[in-house]
Amino acid sequence: MTPPLDWFDLRVEGDPHPRRFDSAASARAYLLRVERLSEEAADELLIAGEVHPPLSRRSLELRPLRSE
């Protein structure tokens, strides 16, 4: 049996469509490359689940989804 995946939804201020990631690592890579977050801001988002200006250009929320 395959272990369940941990999915993450990223919600970005001003965008009604969440982005979905299959791991924290893929979400972090996206945050650094596309959202241009600093390492500090990306780590804060992964730990706290949200980050706001001045650490980021806009508010971001990252929520885990558990597959069953």
N, C-alpha and C positions, 0 to 999 in steps of 0.2 A: 504494500500500500504506500502511496506517495504521501509524504508529509504535507500538511496544508501550507499554502503560501501566505505570506504576510503582505498584503497590498496596502498602498498608501494613496490617499486622495489629496492633491494639492489644490487649494482654492486661493486664487489671486484676486486682490481687490479690483473691482471693475470688470471682471470676467465671470460670466455666469456658468461657464463650463469647467469642471475640475479636470485636472490632469491626473492620470492614474499611473502609479509606478509599482513594479513587482518586488522592489526591495528598497531599503533605506539607502543603499549604495547608489542605485540608479537615480533616486530622487536627489541625492546630494550632488551627483555629477551634473544633473540638469540645473539645479540651483546655482551652482558655480559657473556653468557655461552660459546658460540662457538667461537666467534672472540676474546674473552677474553679482551674486551675493559674495561678501567676503567669507573667508573660512569661519570666522567668528559668528557671523549671522547665520550661515548654513547650519553650524553646530547648534546654535540656540534654537533654531526652528526644529531640528530633529529631536532635541531634548524637551523643549517646552511646548511644541506643537503650534507655536505662532511667533511671528516676528513683525515688528512695525518700524516705521521711520523713527529715528534716524539710522537704524541698522540696515534698513532696506529702503528701496525707492517707494514701495507701496506695501500695504499689509498683506501678509501671507499666512495661511493656516495649513497645516499638514496633519491629517487624521489617519490613523491605521484602520484598515478594514480586515477582519478576520474571515478567511474562507473556511467553510465547514465541510 
